[in-house]
């Protein structure tokens, strides 16, 4: 049968069927990925009665927008948001500022102990962060940093992820640039920040984004190193919010939505950097 | 052996100094907050570590020795002293004398947990706000023997092993399938990439709250769909109590985290697929290989660097599962079915205050991760194709 049909049509037909299957499956995956978010948002707009109705009402009528101010006022979310934002910005700036010269040195300079240092930095990726919780807690206490912003900022102002990613980017900058800059009497530091850094801007954007999101989502460290309301970040605040409010799902979902939306906004505007960061981490 | 400086030029040494200046901030921060705690994790595992109360700053000095001492000796708090402490922010009704010695008394305010120490110095009584100091008593291997004798720790090891053993391979296989689908898509790639990535970047705590609601026995989305599916197939379905029955806690945790990480892993694999040279595929097609053979014989082998990378990071990541348990179950779960190694470490340290014991448990966690990583780097990596 197959042999008698024109070969091209058979091929196209099979491709078309294959493509339909691919798209059906992909749509299924996309729905699965998006459904919890959708469920979160719709629940956040219901009253308790609507939330407990099955089958679920996907578009709640009437929509209870007042859940948002109610959730916002049920806990000091203003403080939580400010802390999360403040810590994300300071640790991101700190991380980028320390990573640039370190990555540059590891990418472009030859010096004693470079190989050892690279191995050491790579080795830190194998240390599970949770293993460091107890000793870090003791250290923070001893430094007198418990319940201070220092404890939440300084330890996070350096990171191996950023260094390795930026190192890859710096490696793509041709050496001739530095040679000619040096002949013109340019210092290395000036060359680094005025010529090399602008060339690797996409890399810096990627590092900054991942650091920002990571910091925004940070939970365990903040929970352990502080016990004051004034220092809580959104995730830590949410945890106490759950304990306070129990199973009032519409308000819980309103709070969860408020915590997620800033990350989503950032993501929509910077998709390219995120995807690039992911692609780069996979390639050794 | 000749000195290094004889063989290397002056410029090399200048560059070395300069390089270390650039590396200094990173090294200081990592040294203090990664390497030093790392070494301490091992050191602390050989100690019994607790906080001990010591006299802190003086908040009041009083000559009223005669009036206060007999009362304190009987475990009572003099009115005047209570007033002083109240002015320090203590709650009067919550104050009590926690410890009595000849010329030293420890008072505790149960409301805030703050302790005060009254010390007799000659004719004066000095009231100190208590401070805590770390006390380290060496106990050798005792922490380890206690950890291994603890049935809770055995349970934590088992639960974590089940979680890692199921979620790592399941996520990876599904990610490979998803990446293949994404690779075959002609349009809308950006949209599908976006939806796959969403779960990964959202805050764990927030998204776990959503899943707690999805898992709700009576009104949750998951049971609703399961019941719908069952009735469509004409089957009987008993509502599953996802978060309150020991049997279903692990599946619930695994399902949620597969959902969270499958898209992220798929994107890494997709990037790898896009990097595979077209020539390989064309050569295969000329030889008449079918889609399945191409996928099996070309795509997957050439993706082994990415697969290997994901295997290592997801293994390390999965062993650290904790936040999900804390938020989803608000505790270790029914019959401690959600108790993981990190959860064990966390409660031992920050609920019970046994920092040495917690350190010993975290050293065990490190040893497991280290051994598995070493195994992968030596044995598994041999099967990775790095050439393109």
Interface residues (C-beta under 8 A of the other chain):
Chain A: X18 X19 X22 X23 X25 X26 X29 X30 X32 X33 X34 X35 X36 X37 X39 X40 X43 X51 X52 X54 X55 X56 X97 X98 X99 X101 X102 X104 X105 X106 X109 X110 X111 X112 X113 X114 X117 X121 X124 X126 X127 X128 X129 X130 X131 X132 X133 X134 X135 X136 X137 X138 X139 X141 X142 X154 X155 X157 X158 X160 X163 X188 X213 X216 X217 X219 X220 X224 X234 X235 X236 X238 X239 X242 X243 X249 X252 X253 X255 X256 X259 X260 X263 X264 X267 X271 X274 X275 X278 X279 X281 X282 X283 X284
Chain B: X4 X12 X13 X15 X16 X18 X19 X20 X21 X22 X23 X25 X26 X28 X29 X30 X32 X33 X34 X35 X36 X37 X38 X40 X41 X44 X49 X132 X134 X178 X181 X182 X184 X185 X186 X188 X190 X191 X192 X193 X194 X195 X196 X197 X198 X199 X201 X202 X203 X204 X205 X206 X207 X209 X210 X211 X213 X214 X216 X218 X219 X221 X224 X259 X263 X264 X267 X268 X269 X271 X272 X275 X291 X305 X306 X309 X310 X316 X319 X320 X322 X323 X326 X327 X330 X342 X345 X346 X349 X350 X355 X358 X359 X362 X363 X365 X366 X369 X370 X373
